[in-house]
Amino acid sequence: MVEVVGVRFREAGHIYYYAPGKNTFHYNDKVLVESQQAQQIATVALPKVEMAKEDLSEDLKTVLHKASEKELHKLAQNQKDTKAAFKIAKEKIREHELEMKLTNVEYTFDRSKMVFYFTADGRIDFRELVKDLAAVFRTRIELRQIGVRDEAKILGGIGPCGRQLCCSTFLGDFIPVSIKMAKDQGLSLNPAKISGLCGRLMCCLKYENDEYEQAKKEMPDYGKEVITPEGKGRVVGLNLLSRIVKVRLVGRETPLEYDVSELVKAGDKGHG
């Protein structure tokens, strides 16, 4: 096992692992690290964690040091300058009549590169735009196309639950979600009700999905014949989380509710 420190480059971003060296770091410390051949300020998300060597990158880098006041001031200046850069880049995009939406601009800490994040429906020929931006900012320029979920993560917002978006507050990585999860949870399949601000299925569909999947394994399906303490009947309703089954008994109009433990599926061994 190898002791490492987990850091994030942006709030709720992916966690990257570095060797702590001889230093001790605490949660939320600002540290200087090397990332993709450029120095960056990162935030400690996991002060101390042990991981198997095979789960780590072969070229595991070491945290350079805890960020100094001077370095934090430089970071703040970089962030201030990117706001001005954002306005200039939007104007350049309009001049080149490009069908793209600028989402965010970032400087590397040492200002050796600027990254412009954008969304677009298809491929964009932005070669002339890159030349213009390089002439203005006199540094290496990278334009990076992102998806709508990434855009929501960067911009943030308020979800239909009334809280800040999960992806922009604590979800480090996007989790796969499917329409089947909504079906299993008995939710409306109206896209407006199960989609987030990004227009994709809400990430929170995954949170309780394992519980619903386990409940479905334990409980009979709709329409199945079961044996209750009062006799045979057919399943007409399910409350998956509470494990309650609604059964309409033979000869009775009003369904009765039973805990799943009280029922036996018709045809199971030992019952008929």
Short mmCIF file of the C-alpha atoms (twelve columns), coordinates in Angstrom:
data_MODEL
# 
_entry.id   MODEL 
# 
loop_
_atom_site.group_PDB 
_atom_site.id 
_atom_site.type_symbol 
_atom_site.label_atom_id 
_atom_site.label_alt_id 
_atom_site.label_comp_id 
_atom_site.label_asym_id 
_atom_site.label_seq_id 
_atom_site.Cartn_x 
_atom_site.Cartn_y 
_atom_site.Cartn_z 
_atom_site.pdbx_PDB_model_num 
ATOM 1   C CA . MET A 1   0.000   0.000   0.000   1 
ATOM 2   C CA . VAL A 2   1.121   3.543   -0.773  1 
ATOM 3   C CA . GLU A 3   0.196   6.646   1.214   1 
ATOM 4   C CA . VAL A 4   -1.085  9.429   -1.020  1 
ATOM 5   C CA . VAL A 5   -2.914  12.757  -0.892  1 
ATOM 6   C CA . GLY A 6   -6.061  13.346  -2.968  1 
ATOM 7   C CA . VAL A 7   -6.465  16.819  -4.492  1 
ATOM 8   C CA . ARG A 8   -8.998  18.616  -6.669  1 
ATOM 9   C CA . PHE A 9   -8.311  21.396  -9.178  1 
ATOM 10  C CA . ARG A 10  -11.853 22.754  -8.971  1 
ATOM 11  C CA . GLU A 11  -14.717 22.420  -6.520  1 
ATOM 12  C CA . ALA A 12  -16.414 19.016  -6.861  1 
ATOM 13  C CA . GLY A 13  -13.852 18.083  -9.515  1 
ATOM 14  C CA . HIS A 14  -12.198 14.727  -10.110 1 
ATOM 15  C CA . ILE A 15  -9.729  13.669  -7.394  1 
ATOM 16  C CA . TYR A 16  -6.106  13.211  -8.442  1 
ATOM 17  C CA . TYR A 17  -3.506  11.492  -6.280  1 
ATOM 18  C CA . TYR A 18  -0.041  12.727  -5.348  1 
ATOM 19  C CA . ALA A 19  2.658   11.531  -2.988  1 
ATOM 20  C CA . PRO A 20  2.842   13.745  0.130   1 
ATOM 21  C CA . GLY A 21  6.634   13.502  0.376   1 
ATOM 22  C CA . LYS A 22  7.817   14.468  3.861   1 
ATOM 23  C CA . ASN A 23  5.006   16.972  4.345   1 
ATOM 24  C CA . THR A 24  1.732   16.664  6.253   1 
ATOM 25  C CA . PHE A 25  -1.367  18.168  4.687   1 
ATOM 26  C CA . HIS A 26  -4.837  18.874  6.016   1 
ATOM 27  C CA . TYR A 27  -8.276  18.952  4.445   1 
ATOM 28  C CA . ASN A 28  -8.855  22.079  2.325   1 
ATOM 29  C CA . ASP A 29  -5.160  23.061  2.270   1 
ATOM 30  C CA . LYS A 30  -4.082  24.820  -0.913  1 
ATOM 31  C CA . VAL A 31  -1.050  23.085  -2.428  1 
ATOM 32  C CA . LEU A 32  1.168   23.535  -5.464  1 
ATOM 33  C CA . VAL A 33  1.401   20.500  -7.747  1 
ATOM 34  C CA . GLU A 34  2.530   19.723  -11.262 1 
ATOM 35  C CA . SER A 35  -0.213  18.708  -13.683 1 
ATOM 36  C CA . GLN A 36  0.159   17.997  -17.389 1 
ATOM 37  C CA . GLN A 37  3.538   19.734  -17.560 1 
ATOM 38  C CA . ALA A 38  2.227   22.863  -15.827 1 
ATOM 39  C CA . GLN A 39  2.116   23.960  -12.200 1 
ATOM 40  C CA . GLN A 40  -1.324  24.313  -10.644 1 
ATOM 41  C CA . ILE A 41  -2.820  25.223  -7.284  1 
ATOM 42  C CA . ALA A 42  -5.042  22.420  -5.987  1 
ATOM 43  C CA . THR A 43  -7.186  21.857  -2.901  1 
ATOM 44  C CA . VAL A 44  -6.611  18.880  -0.600  1 
ATOM 45  C CA . ALA A 45  -9.748  16.701  -0.577  1 
ATOM 46  C CA . LEU A 46  -8.222  13.577  1.022   1 
ATOM 47  C CA . PRO A 47  -5.378  14.475  3.418   1 
ATOM 48  C CA . LYS A 48  -4.219  10.897  3.873   1 
ATOM 49  C CA . VAL A 49  -5.288  7.714   2.133   1 
ATOM 50  C CA . GLU A 50  -3.624  4.377   1.421   1 
ATOM 51  C CA . MET A 51  -3.998  2.850   -2.023  1 
ATOM 52  C CA . ALA A 52  -2.652  -0.220  -3.774  1 
ATOM 53  C CA . LYS A 53  0.355   0.595   -5.928  1 
ATOM 54  C CA . GLU A 54  -1.281  -0.929  -9.018  1 
ATOM 55  C CA . ASP A 55  -4.208  1.500   -8.687  1 
ATOM 56  C CA . LEU A 56  -1.926  4.509   -8.985  1 
ATOM 57  C CA . SER A 57  -0.203  6.100   -11.939 1 
ATOM 58  C CA . GLU A 58  3.291   4.750   -12.619 1 
ATOM 59  C CA . ASP A 59  4.681   8.286   -12.630 1 
ATOM 60  C CA . LEU A 60  3.099   9.311   -9.307  1 
ATOM 61  C CA . LYS A 61  4.160   12.901  -8.694  1 
ATOM 62  C CA . THR A 62  4.869   14.521  -5.342  1 
ATOM 63  C CA . VAL A 63  3.097   17.584  -3.974  1 
ATOM 64  C CA . LEU A 64  5.597   20.437  -4.358  1 
ATOM 65  C CA . HIS A 65  4.565   22.324  -1.212  1 
ATOM 66  C CA . LYS A 66  1.733   24.071  0.579   1 
ATOM 67  C CA . ALA A 67  0.790   27.229  -1.319  1 
ATOM 68  C CA . SER A 68  2.288   30.428  0.077   1 
ATOM 69  C CA . GLU A 69  0.439   33.724  0.500   1 
ATOM 70  C CA . LYS A 70  2.268   35.068  -2.544  1 
ATOM 71  C CA . GLU A 71  1.156   32.080  -4.630  1 
ATOM 72  C CA . LEU A 72  -2.448  32.417  -3.448  1 
ATOM 73  C CA . HIS A 73  -2.367  36.089  -4.423  1 
ATOM 74  C CA . LYS A 74  -1.125  35.100  -7.878  1 
ATOM 75  C CA . LEU A 75  -3.948  32.549  -8.148  1 
ATOM 76  C CA . ALA A 76  -6.511  35.246  -7.292  1 
ATOM 77  C CA . GLN A 77  -4.995  37.545  -9.923  1 
ATOM 78  C CA . ASN A 78  -5.160  34.753  -12.516 1 
ATOM 79  C CA . GLN A 79  -8.841  34.214  -11.739 1 
ATOM 80  C CA . LYS A 80  -9.508  37.939  -12.025 1 
ATOM 81  C CA . ASP A 81  -7.726  38.116  -15.376 1 
ATOM 82  C CA . THR A 82  -9.727  35.191  -16.786 1 
ATOM 83  C CA . LYS A 83  -12.944 37.183  -16.310 1 
ATOM 84  C CA . ALA A 84  -11.608 39.859  -18.641 1 
ATOM 85  C CA . ALA A 85  -10.325 37.164  -20.999 1 
ATOM 86  C CA . PHE A 86  -13.797 35.617  -21.114 1 
ATOM 87  C CA . LYS A 87  -15.301 38.845  -22.486 1 
ATOM 88  C CA . ILE A 88  -12.553 39.238  -25.090 1 
ATOM 89  C CA . ALA A 89  -12.927 35.609  -26.231 1 
ATOM 90  C CA . LYS A 90  -16.713 35.971  -26.620 1 
ATOM 91  C CA . GLU A 91  -16.172 38.997  -28.824 1 
ATOM 92  C CA . LYS A 92  -13.631 37.107  -30.963 1 
ATOM 93  C CA . ILE A 93  -16.088 34.214  -31.336 1 
ATOM 94  C CA . ARG A 94  -18.725 36.661  -32.621 1 
ATOM 95  C CA . GLU A 95  -16.224 38.190  -35.052 1 
ATOM 96  C CA . HIS A 96  -15.450 34.755  -36.498 1 
ATOM 97  C CA . GLU A 97  -19.180 33.867  -36.559 1 
ATOM 98  C CA . LEU A 98  -18.547 30.521  -34.870 1 
ATOM 99  C CA . GLU A 99  -21.490 28.429  -33.625 1 
ATOM 100 C CA . MET A 100 -20.033 27.778  -30.189 1 
ATOM 101 C CA . LYS A 101 -20.890 28.787  -26.632 1 
ATOM 102 C CA . LEU A 102 -18.008 29.796  -24.374 1 
ATOM 103 C CA . THR A 103 -18.421 28.319  -20.895 1 
ATOM 104 C CA . ASN A 104 -15.263 29.039  -18.918 1 
ATOM 105 C CA . VAL A 105 -11.671 30.259  -19.166 1 
ATOM 106 C CA . GLU A 106 -8.748  29.077  -17.025 1 
ATOM 107 C CA . TYR A 107 -5.090  30.023  -16.738 1 
ATOM 108 C CA . THR A 108 -2.537  27.486  -15.627 1 
ATOM 109 C CA . PHE A 109 -0.901  28.779  -12.444 1 
ATOM 110 C CA . ASP A 110 2.309   29.772  -14.210 1 
ATOM 111 C CA . ARG A 111 0.272   31.363  -17.037 1 
ATOM 112 C CA . SER A 112 2.027   29.188  -19.602 1 
ATOM 113 C CA . LYS A 113 -1.350  28.185  -21.066 1 
ATOM 114 C CA . MET A 114 -4.961  29.341  -21.229 1 
ATOM 115 C CA . VAL A 115 -7.787  26.849  -21.608 1 
ATOM 116 C CA . PHE A 116 -11.105 27.965  -23.130 1 
ATOM 117 C CA . TYR A 117 -14.018 25.575  -22.508 1 
ATOM 118 C CA . PHE A 118 -16.961 25.645  -24.905 1 
ATOM 119 C CA . THR A 119 -20.009 23.694  -26.028 1 
ATOM 120 C CA . ALA A 120 -21.142 23.212  -29.623 1 
ATOM 121 C CA . ASP A 121 -23.506 20.955  -31.536 1 
ATOM 122 C CA . GLY A 122 -20.780 19.667  -33.837 1 
ATOM 123 C CA . ARG A 123 -17.144 20.076  -34.801 1 
ATOM 124 C CA . ILE A 124 -15.851 23.645  -34.949 1 
ATOM 125 C CA . ASP A 125 -12.958 24.914  -37.053 1 
ATOM 126 C CA . PHE A 126 -11.441 27.318  -34.547 1 
ATOM 127 C CA . ARG A 127 -7.905  27.556  -35.954 1 
ATOM 128 C CA . GLU A 128 -8.214  31.246  -36.830 1 
ATOM 129 C CA . LEU A 129 -9.754  31.949  -33.429 1 
ATOM 130 C CA . VAL A 130 -6.782  30.314  -31.706 1 
ATOM 131 C CA . LYS A 131 -4.386  32.528  -33.676 1 
ATOM 132 C CA . ASP A 132 -6.324  35.642  -32.638 1 
ATOM 133 C CA . LEU A 133 -6.411  34.625  -28.967 1 
ATOM 134 C CA . ALA A 134 -2.703  33.784  -28.964 1 
ATOM 135 C CA . ALA A 135 -1.936  37.238  -30.425 1 
ATOM 136 C CA . VAL A 136 -3.972  38.920  -27.688 1 
ATOM 137 C CA . PHE A 137 -2.852  36.912  -24.645 1 
ATOM 138 C CA . ARG A 138 0.639   35.948  -25.828 1 
ATOM 139 C CA . THR A 139 0.543   32.470  -24.318 1 
ATOM 140 C CA . ARG A 140 -0.310  28.933  -25.414 1 
ATOM 141 C CA . ILE A 141 -4.026  28.567  -26.196 1 
ATOM 142 C CA . GLU A 142 -6.136  25.440  -25.868 1 
ATOM 143 C CA . LEU A 143 -9.813  25.251  -26.847 1 
ATOM 144 C CA . ARG A 144 -11.572 22.319  -25.220 1 
ATOM 145 C CA . GLN A 145 -15.055 21.219  -26.270 1 
ATOM 146 C CA . ILE A 146 -17.145 19.854  -23.391 1 
ATOM 147 C CA . GLY A 147 -20.570 18.237  -23.040 1 
ATOM 148 C CA . VAL A 148 -23.705 19.717  -21.499 1 
ATOM 149 C CA . ARG A 149 -23.195 17.825  -18.228 1 
ATOM 150 C CA . ASP A 150 -19.699 19.280  -17.899 1 
ATOM 151 C CA . GLU A 151 -21.139 22.722  -18.627 1 
ATOM 152 C CA . ALA A 152 -23.664 22.364  -15.795 1 
ATOM 153 C CA . LYS A 153 -20.885 21.226  -13.462 1 
ATOM 154 C CA . ILE A 154 -18.793 24.302  -14.254 1 
ATOM 155 C CA . LEU A 155 -21.609 26.865  -14.192 1 
ATOM 156 C CA . GLY A 156 -23.633 25.397  -11.319 1 
ATOM 157 C CA . GLY A 157 -27.260 26.262  -10.580 1 
ATOM 158 C CA . ILE A 158 -30.329 25.204  -8.603  1 
ATOM 159 C CA . GLY A 159 -31.924 21.834  -9.297  1 
ATOM 160 C CA . PRO A 160 -35.663 21.000  -9.220  1 
ATOM 161 C CA . CYS A 161 -35.178 19.917  -5.578  1 
ATOM 162 C CA . GLY A 162 -34.307 23.508  -4.653  1 
ATOM 163 C CA . ARG A 163 -30.693 22.699  -3.790  1 
ATOM 164 C CA . GLN A 164 -27.458 23.464  -5.638  1 
ATOM 165 C CA . LEU A 165 -26.592 20.965  -8.358  1 
ATOM 166 C CA . CYS A 166 -24.980 17.766  -7.071  1 
ATOM 167 C CA . CYS A 167 -22.429 17.811  -9.900  1 
ATOM 168 C CA . SER A 168 -21.178 21.271  -8.955  1 
ATOM 169 C CA . THR A 169 -21.060 20.724  -5.174  1 
ATOM 170 C CA . PHE A 170 -19.907 17.195  -4.325  1 
ATOM 171 C CA . LEU A 171 -20.026 14.734  -7.239  1 
ATOM 172 C CA . GLY A 172 -16.421 14.331  -8.356  1 
ATOM 173 C CA . ASP A 173 -17.305 12.190  -11.361 1 
ATOM 174 C CA . PHE A 174 -20.476 11.703  -13.356 1 
ATOM 175 C CA . ILE A 175 -22.265 8.439   -12.666 1 
ATOM 176 C CA . PRO A 176 -24.118 6.458   -15.362 1 
ATOM 177 C CA . VAL A 177 -27.899 6.872   -15.171 1 
ATOM 178 C CA . SER A 178 -30.616 5.279   -17.297 1 
ATOM 179 C CA . ILE A 179 -34.342 5.544   -17.937 1 
ATOM 180 C CA . LYS A 180 -34.694 2.092   -16.367 1 
ATOM 181 C CA . MET A 181 -33.786 3.621   -12.989 1 
ATOM 182 C CA . ALA A 182 -36.745 6.005   -13.268 1 
ATOM 183 C CA . LYS A 183 -39.041 3.112   -14.222 1 
ATOM 184 C CA . ASP A 184 -37.857 0.970   -11.311 1 
ATOM 185 C CA . GLN A 185 -38.526 3.833   -8.889  1 
ATOM 186 C CA . GLY A 186 -42.043 4.399   -10.226 1 
ATOM 187 C CA . LEU A 187 -41.266 7.944   -11.366 1 
ATOM 188 C CA . SER A 188 -42.993 9.844   -14.123 1 
ATOM 189 C CA . LEU A 189 -41.219 9.268   -17.433 1 
ATOM 190 C CA . ASN A 190 -41.944 12.839  -18.504 1 
ATOM 191 C CA . PRO A 191 -38.480 14.144  -19.553 1 
ATOM 192 C CA . ALA A 192 -39.179 17.506  -17.887 1 
ATOM 193 C CA . LYS A 193 -39.612 15.788  -14.511 1 
ATOM 194 C CA . ILE A 194 -36.564 13.502  -14.561 1 
ATOM 195 C CA . SER A 195 -34.037 15.712  -16.356 1 
ATOM 196 C CA . GLY A 196 -31.573 18.125  -14.755 1 
ATOM 197 C CA . LEU A 197 -30.581 21.616  -15.886 1 
ATOM 198 C CA . CYS A 198 -28.202 20.025  -18.386 1 
ATOM 199 C CA . GLY A 199 -31.129 18.343  -20.156 1 
ATOM 200 C CA . ARG A 200 -29.840 14.867  -19.290 1 
ATOM 201 C CA . LEU A 201 -31.285 12.403  -16.773 1 
ATOM 202 C CA . MET A 202 -30.760 13.607  -13.197 1 
ATOM 203 C CA . CYS A 203 -27.717 12.146  -11.428 1 
ATOM 204 C CA . CYS A 204 -29.788 11.568  -8.267  1 
ATOM 205 C CA . LEU A 205 -31.698 8.754   -9.997  1 
ATOM 206 C CA . LYS A 206 -28.688 6.618   -9.084  1 
ATOM 207 C CA . TYR A 207 -28.680 7.376   -5.341  1 
ATOM 208 C CA . GLU A 208 -31.460 4.975   -4.268  1 
ATOM 209 C CA . ASN A 209 -31.291 2.686   -7.294  1 
ATOM 210 C CA . ASP A 210 -29.452 -0.151  -5.523  1 
ATOM 211 C CA . GLU A 211 -32.177 -0.265  -2.855  1 
ATOM 212 C CA . TYR A 212 -34.910 -0.425  -5.482  1 
ATOM 213 C CA . GLU A 213 -33.082 -3.158  -7.393  1 
ATOM 214 C CA . GLN A 214 -32.734 -5.232  -4.227  1 
ATOM 215 C CA . ALA A 215 -36.427 -4.706  -3.396  1 
ATOM 216 C CA . LYS A 216 -37.469 -5.869  -6.870  1 
ATOM 217 C CA . LYS A 217 -35.537 -9.108  -6.333  1 
ATOM 218 C CA . GLU A 218 -37.350 -9.729  -3.045  1 
ATOM 219 C CA . MET A 219 -40.864 -8.828  -4.180  1 
ATOM 220 C CA . PRO A 220 -43.324 -10.317 -6.703  1 
ATOM 221 C CA . ASP A 221 -44.124 -8.412  -9.914  1 
ATOM 222 C CA . TYR A 222 -47.411 -6.752  -10.744 1 
ATOM 223 C CA . GLY A 223 -50.042 -9.268  -11.819 1 
ATOM 224 C CA . LYS A 224 -48.309 -12.248 -10.214 1 
ATOM 225 C CA . GLU A 225 -50.386 -14.705 -8.205  1 
ATOM 226 C CA . VAL A 226 -49.392 -15.044 -4.559  1 
ATOM 227 C CA . ILE A 227 -50.588 -16.865 -1.467  1 
ATOM 228 C CA . THR A 228 -51.489 -14.706 1.506   1 
ATOM 229 C CA . PRO A 229 -52.556 -15.714 5.025   1 
ATOM 230 C CA . GLU A 230 -56.149 -15.187 3.776   1 
ATOM 231 C CA . GLY A 231 -55.749 -17.175 0.579   1 
ATOM 232 C CA . LYS A 232 -54.736 -16.685 -3.047  1 
ATOM 233 C CA . GLY A 233 -54.641 -13.329 -4.737  1 
ATOM 234 C CA . ARG A 234 -52.998 -11.244 -7.420  1 
ATOM 235 C CA . VAL A 235 -50.499 -8.399  -6.946  1 
ATOM 236 C CA . VAL A 236 -52.014 -5.022  -7.864  1 
ATOM 237 C CA . GLY A 237 -49.601 -2.629  -6.130  1 
ATOM 238 C CA . LEU A 238 -46.082 -2.397  -4.721  1 
ATOM 239 C CA . ASN A 239 -44.323 -0.098  -2.270  1 
ATOM 240 C CA . LEU A 240 -40.749 -1.120  -2.936  1 
ATOM 241 C CA . LEU A 241 -38.994 0.826   -0.176  1 
ATOM 242 C CA . SER A 242 -41.314 -0.338  2.617   1 
ATOM 243 C CA . ARG A 243 -41.592 -3.863  1.108   1 
ATOM 244 C CA . ILE A 244 -45.395 -3.655  1.156   1 
ATOM 245 C CA . VAL A 245 -47.431 -5.594  -1.440  1 
ATOM 246 C CA . LYS A 246 -51.036 -4.772  -2.314  1 
ATOM 247 C CA . VAL A 247 -53.001 -7.915  -3.181  1 
ATOM 248 C CA . ARG A 248 -56.536 -8.392  -4.517  1 
ATOM 249 C CA . LEU A 249 -57.809 -11.680 -3.092  1 
ATOM 250 C CA . VAL A 250 -60.015 -14.058 -5.057  1 
ATOM 251 C CA . GLY A 251 -63.641 -13.070 -4.492  1 
ATOM 252 C CA . ARG A 252 -62.797 -9.718  -2.868  1 
ATOM 253 C CA . GLU A 253 -62.988 -6.319  -4.515  1 
ATOM 254 C CA . THR A 254 -60.920 -4.292  -2.029  1 
ATOM 255 C CA . PRO A 255 -57.150 -5.067  -2.088  1 
ATOM 256 C CA . LEU A 256 -55.294 -5.798  1.151   1 
ATOM 257 C CA . GLU A 257 -51.705 -4.858  2.026   1 
ATOM 258 C CA . TYR A 258 -49.106 -7.344  3.233   1 
ATOM 259 C CA . ASP A 259 -45.459 -7.282  4.168   1 
ATOM 260 C CA . VAL A 260 -43.562 -9.262  1.552   1 
ATOM 261 C CA . SER A 261 -42.447 -11.701 4.256   1 
ATOM 262 C CA . GLU A 262 -46.103 -12.774 4.698   1 
ATOM 263 C CA . LEU A 263 -46.467 -13.884 1.082   1 
ATOM 264 C CA . VAL A 264 -45.521 -16.925 -0.940  1 
ATOM 265 C CA . LYS A 265 -45.427 -16.916 -4.727  1 
ATOM 266 C CA . ALA A 266 -47.991 -19.323 -6.136  1 
ATOM 267 C CA . GLY A 267 -46.269 -22.395 -7.492  1 
ATOM 268 C CA . ASP A 268 -43.278 -22.177 -5.114  1 
ATOM 269 C CA . LYS A 269 -42.127 -25.486 -3.685  1 
ATOM 270 C CA . GLY A 270 -44.205 -26.657 -0.729  1 
ATOM 271 C CA . HIS A 271 -47.274 -24.559 -1.674  1 
ATOM 272 C CA . GLY A 272 -50.061 -25.055 -4.156  1 
# 
